Amino acid sequence: METDWRPALAPAVLLRRDGVTGADLLVMPERVVVLNEQAGAVLRLCDGASTVTQIVDRLLADHPGAPVAEEVPVFIDRVRGEGWVR
């Protein structure tokens, strides 16, 4: 995993909040993915300006003691494979 990579949502992917349920949604052509709270928090930080390391650091500050350093890079790499981030 490249820790200096600056992930950003893919051009055809929008991150939206459902007005009824409050859930984060990834809206793509012909597909909507309902995200859990943790996935939404990570993807909101994938703005193209922050590196993976900076995203992890920010989440660690917000959630001390959580396994952020181990899980977040793996999650970002997985959604990159899905084509949701570039």
Phi and psi in degrees as a GROMACS rama.xvg file:
@    title "Ramachandran Plot"
@    xaxis  label "Phi"
@    yaxis  label "Psi"
@TYPE xy
-79.8015  113.321  GLU-2
-82.8205  -14.7479  THR-3
-95.2348  -0.538428  ASP-4
-65.9202  142.823  TRP-5
-111.52  87.2337  ARG-6
-67.5302  144.265  PRO-7
-140.56  150.73  ALA-8
-57.9626  142.137  LEU-9
-62.4118  152.95  ALA-10
-55.4008  -33.173  PRO-11
-90.9072  7.56354  ALA-12
-111.631  129.862  VAL-13
-118.144  139.052  LEU-14
-101.818  119.405  LEU-15
-130.633  157.808  ARG-16
-105.835  129.774  ARG-17
-69.9375  123.529  ASP-18
-67.2164  -22.8137  GLY-19
-89.8939  -51.0158  VAL-20
-92.9468  -20.601  THR-21
80.3658  1.77346  GLY-22
-74.8114  148.801  ALA-23
-79.5854  139.189  ASP-24
-126.465  139.964  LEU-25
-99.6692  119.384  LEU-26
-106.284  120.683  VAL-27
-129.496  164.279  MET-28
-55.4668  122.045  PRO-29
62.9516  20.3234  GLU-30
-157.813  139.915  ARG-31
-129.616  131.907  VAL-32
-114.01  125.337  VAL-33
-87.3378  123.312  VAL-34
-99.1491  149.463  LEU-35
-79.7415  172.581  ASN-36
-59.4344  -41.4358  GLU-37
-66.7819  -43.7804  GLN-38
-63.6061  -41.6571  ALA-39
-61.9476  -40.6525  GLY-40
-62.8432  -40.7409  ALA-41
-67.5607  -48.8516  VAL-42
-68.2055  -27.6427  LEU-43
-63.8367  -27.0856  ARG-44
-86.5073  -8.11976  LEU-45
-83.2316  76.6638  CYS-46
-105.923  1.75991  ASP-47
83.6922  -9.59573  GLY-48
-101.704  -30.3607  ALA-49
-96.8886  139.031  SER-50
-78.1426  167.093  THR-51
-58.7733  -41.2541  VAL-52
-60.5844  -43.3054  THR-53
-65.7485  -37.6413  GLN-54
-63.1085  -46.3771  ILE-55
-60.1584  -46.5272  VAL-56
-59.5827  -42.6453  ASP-57
-63.7442  -43.8126  ARG-58
-68.717  -35.8423  LEU-59
-63.2181  -38.4029  LEU-60
-64.6145  -37.1624  ALA-61
-79.8515  -25.983  ASP-62
-135.989  66.1485  HIS-63
-59.9648  138.588  PRO-64
89.7034  -15.0243  GLY-65
-75.9599  152.443  ALA-66
-78.0597  46.4568  PRO-67
-61.9308  -46.577  VAL-68
-61.4616  -30.3651  ALA-69
-86.2999  -39.4543  GLU-70
-90.4  -35.9727  GLU-71
-65.78  -46.7931  VAL-72
-59.5996  -37.1018  PRO-73
-65.3864  -43.7502  VAL-74
-62.1062  -46.8416  PHE-75
-61.6749  -40.5043  ILE-76
-64.012  -39.1727  ASP-77
-65.1607  -44.6396  ARG-78
-71.5703  -24.085  VAL-79
-64.4074  -42.284  ARG-80
-62.7587  -30.5923  GLY-81
-75.803  -14.832  GLU-82
86.8317  12.6886  GLY-83
-81.749  -26.7351  TRP-84
-127.598  158.522  VAL-85
